[in-house]
Structures are given as structure tokens and as C-alpha cells.
Amino acid sequence: MIYTSCSGNAVLEGNFLLVSNLKDGVDKYTVPTFQRVQSYSHVILCNVPLQISVARQAGLIFVGGDDGFARVFDYNTGIYRGQLAHGNRGDQIIPVTSHEGRSGCTVVTGSCFNGHSSVKVWEEGEPVRLNSQCVGDI
């Protein structure tokens, strides 16, 4: 059976499929039944495919943004935990990825707007508080 949806991006995480739904955030579905079990809601100003990254050990989900920042949600509860300010208002923060290692969680966000592109690296300093370190323009 093939399932279709109006989605911008998706990530498979264990027995769950997380989908950027282009309407009001991210939905989490069980696999293989595709029953929606949770939502991570946020305002969408501009419909662009927003990347999703899951840091299971940290219990966080990172979602790209369409207004200068990436969003951070609690993986288990779906509660909005904060944002990673990357660019200016209106910048599309589409690529976002995370990596969990011995020293904690590292997140990378990227943007490209009007011919200017940048990448930022965020390292976990304290629980749920992520610090920004810009690594410069590409």
C-alpha cells in the first residue's frame, strides 16, 4: 500500500515517520500503520520543505524554519522548547542536522538568501540550552 500526503520533508526514526506537513508543523506517524500519534505545531509563513532532525538521546527534535530560526521541540511531549536564531527575519533555515556524541548534541543549521549563504554550529552546553558559534559564510 502506498500512502501520500502533502509533505515538505520526512525522516524515519525507528518505528516512527516524522513529516513536515506544510500546514501547521510536523506530524509523527507509527510505521507500518501510518497512524498519527503526535504533532509538533508551529506557524508556517512560507511553504518550503523544512528539514527535520531527531536527537533521541537529548530528547529533542530540530525543525528548519522560514523566518530566520530553527525550532526545537521535546521529542516525547511535543512541547516547543525554543529556537536556534540563525539569520534575519524572513531567512529560510532549511537544512538542519544533529549529531549526538560523548560530549552531547551538536546541531548544524544553514541558510541561503539573496545570494548569501551561511552555516552555524550549535553545541549543547547545558540541558536544553544550545549555544551558537558561527563558522562563517560558505
C-alpha positions as CSV (number, residue, x, y, z in Angstrom):
1,M,0.0,0.0,0.0
2,I,1.3,3.5,-0.9
3,Y,0.5,6.5,1.4
4,T,0.6,10.0,0.1
5,S,0.4,13.3,2.0
6,C,1.1,17.0,1.4
7,S,4.6,16.9,2.9
8,G,7.6,19.0,2.7
9,N,10.2,16.7,4.2
10,A,10.2,13.5,6.2
11,V,12.6,11.5,8.4
12,L,12.3,7.8,9.5
13,E,13.2,7.4,13.2
14,G,12.9,3.8,14.4
15,N,9.2,2.8,14.2
16,F,8.1,6.4,13.5
17,L,7.9,8.6,10.4
18,L,8.1,12.4,11.1
19,V,6.6,14.5,8.3
20,S,6.8,18.3,7.8
21,N,3.2,18.7,6.8
22,L,3.3,22.2,5.1
23,K,0.3,23.2,7.1
24,D,1.0,23.6,10.8
25,G,4.2,21.8,11.7
26,V,5.4,18.3,12.0
27,D,3.4,15.1,12.4
28,K,4.7,11.8,13.9
29,Y,3.2,8.6,12.5
30,T,3.7,4.9,13.5
31,V,5.2,2.6,11.0
32,P,3.8,0.5,9.3
33,T,0.2,1.5,10.2
34,F,0.7,5.3,9.5
35,Q,-1.5,6.3,12.4
36,R,-0.7,9.9,13.5
37,V,0.3,9.7,17.2
38,Q,1.7,13.2,17.8
39,S,2.1,16.7,16.4
40,Y,4.8,19.4,16.8
41,S,2.9,22.5,15.9
42,H,4.4,25.8,14.6
43,V,3.4,28.7,12.4
44,I,4.3,28.4,8.8
45,L,4.8,31.7,7.0
46,C,6.1,30.4,3.7
47,N,5.6,26.8,2.4
48,V,9.1,25.4,1.9
49,P,10.3,21.9,2.7
50,L,11.7,22.2,6.2
51,Q,14.2,19.6,7.2
52,I,13.7,17.6,10.4
53,S,16.5,16.1,12.6
54,V,16.0,13.9,15.7
55,A,18.4,13.8,18.7
56,R,16.9,10.8,20.6
57,Q,19.4,10.8,23.5
58,A,18.8,14.5,24.1
59,G,15.1,14.0,23.6
60,L,14.9,16.8,21.0
61,I,13.6,17.4,17.5
62,F,15.0,20.2,15.4
63,V,12.9,21.6,12.5
64,G,14.1,24.2,10.0
65,G,12.3,27.4,9.8
66,D,11.0,30.0,7.4
67,D,11.7,33.1,9.5
68,G,15.4,33.2,10.5
69,F,15.5,30.4,13.1
70,A,15.1,26.7,13.6
71,R,12.7,25.3,16.1
72,V,13.4,22.9,19.0
73,F,10.7,20.5,20.3
74,D,10.7,17.9,23.1
75,Y,10.6,14.6,21.3
76,N,8.4,12.8,23.8
77,T,5.9,15.5,24.7
78,G,5.8,17.7,21.5
79,I,6.3,20.8,23.6
80,Y,8.1,23.7,21.9
81,R,11.4,24.2,23.8
82,G,12.9,27.2,22.0
83,Q,14.7,28.3,18.8
84,L,18.1,28.5,17.3
85,A,18.4,32.0,15.9
86,H,20.3,31.6,12.7
87,G,19.6,34.6,10.3
88,N,17.5,37.6,9.8
89,R,13.7,37.8,9.7
90,G,12.5,36.1,6.5
91,D,15.6,33.9,6.1
92,Q,14.8,30.3,5.3
93,I,16.6,27.9,7.6
94,I,16.0,24.8,5.5
95,P,18.9,22.5,6.2
96,V,19.2,21.3,9.8
97,T,21.0,18.2,11.1
98,S,22.1,16.9,14.5
99,H,24.7,14.5,15.9
100,E,24.9,13.0,19.3
101,G,28.3,12.1,20.7
102,R,30.1,11.7,24.0
103,S,30.2,15.5,24.7
104,G,26.5,16.0,23.9
105,C,24.4,17.1,21.0
106,T,25.7,19.2,18.1
107,V,23.3,20.9,15.6
108,V,24.1,22.4,12.3
109,T,21.8,24.9,10.6
110,G,22.1,26.5,7.2
111,S,20.5,29.3,5.1
112,C,20.7,30.8,1.7
113,F,19.0,34.1,1.0
114,N,19.6,36.7,-1.8
115,G,22.9,35.1,-2.8
116,H,24.2,35.0,0.8
117,S,24.7,31.6,2.5
118,S,25.8,30.7,6.0
119,V,26.2,27.7,8.3
120,K,26.1,27.8,12.1
121,V,27.1,25.1,14.5
122,W,25.3,24.8,17.9
123,E,26.8,22.8,20.7
124,E,24.9,21.7,23.8
125,G,26.3,23.5,26.8
126,E,23.6,22.7,29.4
127,P,20.4,20.6,29.2
128,V,18.2,22.2,26.5
129,R,20.3,25.3,26.2
130,L,22.3,25.4,23.0
131,N,25.0,27.9,22.3
132,S,25.6,29.4,18.9
133,Q,29.0,29.5,17.2
134,C,29.0,30.9,13.6
135,V,31.6,29.1,11.4
136,G,31.3,31.7,8.7
137,D,30.0,32.1,5.3
138,I,30.2,29.5,2.6
